[in-house]
């Protein structure tokens, strides 16, 4: 786990972030630092074997996240986010634990992909960031699975962006200090 915790003026909302499969979690450090500079505690949770490929490993990521929540009582609201494989795990975790999170950020993924993990009636604030030249999560796949997200999902489309660039773009996103608003942005 890599943590970025503000020394002062810490807000009551924190962020857990799951990296993409086989992406060094340090790649998300610039984004996490910028978010922390704005008062939010950020925890980048490393995935076992770089991608948590087995169900038991995915469950251990979720268990570790719960443990971190319990050991950080000053944080009253949690946002869960992830990129690619990390976003897939985040969407599954949020679907079965909707009461634990106030918001979900999905970057570079077409998840949730099926009704088993449907978030459309979850009450979660969701932001979905995708790139038109992703290569792994195509715009058509993202559109097709949008029915499993709330109607007020905030959509961020990166024209010309690809899957790897979304790591860098996550940092750019953090520098704009966005607010997860309950509004529907057109894809």
C-alpha positions as CSV (number, residue, x, y, z in Angstrom):
1,X,0.0,0.0,0.0
2,X,1.2,3.5,-0.8
3,X,-0.4,6.2,1.2
4,X,-0.7,10.0,0.8
5,X,-2.2,11.5,4.0
6,X,-2.4,15.3,4.5
7,X,-0.6,16.5,7.6
8,X,-3.1,19.2,8.2
9,X,-6.6,20.2,7.1
10,X,-7.5,16.6,6.4
11,X,-11.1,16.3,5.1
12,X,-13.5,13.6,6.2
13,X,-13.4,11.9,2.7
14,X,-10.7,9.5,1.7
15,X,-9.9,7.7,-1.6
16,X,-8.9,4.1,-2.2
17,X,-7.3,3.5,-5.6
18,X,-6.7,0.1,-7.2
19,X,-4.0,0.2,-10.0
20,X,-4.3,-1.4,-13.4
21,X,-3.1,-4.9,-13.9
22,X,0.7,-5.1,-14.0
23,X,1.0,-1.3,-13.6
24,X,3.5,-0.2,-11.0
25,X,1.3,1.4,-8.2
26,X,3.9,4.2,-8.1
27,X,2.6,5.4,-11.5
28,X,-0.4,6.7,-9.7
29,X,1.6,8.6,-7.1
30,X,1.4,12.0,-8.8
31,X,-2.4,11.8,-8.9
32,X,-2.5,10.6,-5.3
33,X,-0.2,13.3,-4.1
34,X,-2.3,16.0,-5.8
35,X,-5.5,14.7,-4.3
36,X,-3.8,14.6,-0.8
37,X,-2.6,18.2,-1.3
38,X,-6.3,19.1,-1.4
39,X,-6.9,17.5,2.0
40,X,-8.0,14.0,1.1
41,X,-6.2,10.8,2.4
42,X,-5.4,8.5,-0.5
43,X,-4.4,4.9,-0.3
44,X,-3.1,3.1,-3.4
45,X,-3.7,-0.6,-2.7
46,X,-1.3,-2.9,-4.4
47,X,-2.8,-5.9,-6.2
48,X,-1.3,-9.4,-5.4
49,X,0.8,-10.6,-8.3
50,X,0.2,-7.3,-10.0
51,X,-3.3,-8.0,-11.0
52,X,-5.0,-10.2,-8.3
53,X,-5.9,-12.7,-11.0
54,X,-7.5,-15.3,-8.7
55,X,-10.8,-14.8,-6.8
56,X,-9.1,-15.3,-3.5
57,X,-6.5,-12.6,-4.3
58,X,-9.3,-10.2,-5.3
59,X,-11.1,-11.0,-2.0
60,X,-7.8,-10.2,-0.1
61,X,-7.7,-6.8,-1.8
62,X,-11.3,-6.1,-0.6
63,X,-10.5,-7.4,2.9
64,X,-7.4,-5.2,3.1
65,X,-9.5,-2.2,2.1
66,X,-12.0,-2.9,4.8
67,X,-9.1,-3.2,7.3
68,X,-7.8,0.2,6.2
69,X,-11.3,1.7,6.6
70,X,-11.5,0.4,10.2
71,X,-8.1,1.7,11.1
72,X,-8.8,5.2,9.8
73,X,-11.8,6.4,11.8
74,X,-11.2,10.1,11.0
75,X,-12.3,9.4,7.5
76,X,-16.1,9.2,7.4
77,X,-16.7,8.9,3.7
78,X,-14.8,6.7,1.2
79,X,-14.5,7.0,-2.5
80,X,-13.3,3.9,-4.4
81,X,-11.5,4.2,-7.7
82,X,-9.5,2.1,-10.0
83,X,-7.9,1.9,-13.5
84,X,-8.4,-1.0,-15.8
85,X,-8.2,-4.3,-13.8
86,X,-8.3,-2.2,-10.6
87,X,-11.5,-0.5,-11.8
88,X,-13.0,-3.9,-12.5
89,X,-12.2,-5.0,-8.9
90,X,-13.5,-1.7,-7.6
91,X,-16.8,-2.0,-9.5
92,X,-17.4,-5.6,-8.1
93,X,-16.5,-4.5,-4.6
94,X,-18.8,-1.5,-4.7
95,X,-21.6,-3.5,-6.1
96,X,-21.6,-5.9,-3.1
97,X,-20.7,-3.2,-0.5
98,X,-22.7,-0.1,-1.6
99,X,-23.0,1.1,2.0
100,X,-19.2,1.4,2.4
101,X,-18.7,4.0,-0.4
102,X,-20.1,7.3,-1.3
103,X,-18.6,7.4,-4.8
104,X,-16.9,5.3,-7.4
105,X,-14.4,6.3,-10.0
106,X,-13.8,3.9,-12.9
107,X,-11.0,4.7,-15.3
108,X,-10.2,2.7,-18.5
109,X,-12.7,-0.1,-18.1
110,X,-15.9,-1.4,-19.5
111,X,-17.0,-2.8,-16.1
112,X,-19.4,-3.5,-14.6
113,X,-20.1,-5.9,-17.4
114,X,-23.1,-7.9,-16.3
115,X,-26.2,-7.7,-14.2
116,X,-24.6,-9.5,-11.3
117,X,-22.6,-6.3,-10.6
118,X,-25.3,-3.8,-11.6
119,X,-24.8,-0.4,-10.0
120,X,-27.7,1.4,-11.8
121,X,-29.8,1.6,-8.6
122,X,-26.9,1.7,-6.1
123,X,-27.2,5.4,-5.1
124,X,-23.5,5.7,-5.6
125,X,-22.1,8.8,-7.3
126,X,-20.1,7.4,-10.2
127,X,-17.5,8.9,-12.5
128,X,-16.4,7.0,-15.6
129,X,-13.3,8.1,-17.5
130,X,-12.6,6.5,-20.8
131,X,-10.5,7.1,-23.9
132,X,-11.6,6.8,-27.5
133,X,-8.5,4.9,-28.5
134,X,-8.3,2.8,-25.4
135,X,-7.6,-0.5,-27.1
136,X,-8.8,-2.6,-24.2
137,X,-12.1,-0.9,-23.2
138,X,-13.5,0.4,-26.5
139,X,-16.0,3.2,-26.6
140,X,-18.6,0.7,-27.9
141,X,-18.0,-1.6,-24.9
142,X,-18.2,1.3,-22.5
143,X,-21.5,2.4,-24.1
144,X,-22.9,-1.2,-24.1
145,X,-22.3,-1.6,-20.4
146,X,-23.4,1.8,-19.4
147,X,-26.8,0.4,-18.5
148,X,-25.2,-1.1,-15.4
149,X,-24.3,2.4,-14.1
150,X,-26.5,5.0,-12.4
151,X,-28.3,7.4,-14.8
152,X,-26.5,10.3,-13.2
153,X,-23.0,8.9,-13.9
154,X,-20.5,11.7,-14.7
155,X,-18.9,10.7,-18.0
156,X,-15.4,11.9,-19.0
157,X,-14.4,11.1,-22.6
158,X,-10.8,11.6,-23.5
159,X,-10.7,12.0,-27.3
160,X,-7.6,10.4,-28.8
161,X,-6.5,9.0,-25.5
162,X,-5.3,5.4,-25.1
163,X,-5.3,2.9,-22.2
164,X,-1.8,3.6,-21.0
165,X,-2.2,7.4,-21.2
166,X,-5.1,7.1,-18.7
167,X,-2.5,6.7,-15.9
168,X,-1.1,10.1,-16.7
169,X,-4.5,11.5,-17.4
170,X,-5.6,10.4,-13.9
171,X,-3.0,12.9,-12.6
172,X,-4.4,15.6,-14.9
173,X,-7.9,14.8,-13.6
174,X,-6.7,15.3,-10.0
175,X,-5.2,18.7,-10.7
176,X,-8.6,20.0,-11.8
177,X,-10.1,19.3,-8.4
178,X,-13.3,17.9,-9.9
179,X,-16.4,17.3,-7.8
180,X,-18.4,14.1,-8.2
181,X,-21.7,15.8,-8.9
182,X,-25.0,14.1,-9.2
183,X,-25.5,15.1,-12.8
184,X,-25.5,13.3,-16.1
185,X,-22.8,14.3,-18.6
186,X,-23.4,13.2,-22.1
187,X,-21.0,10.7,-23.5
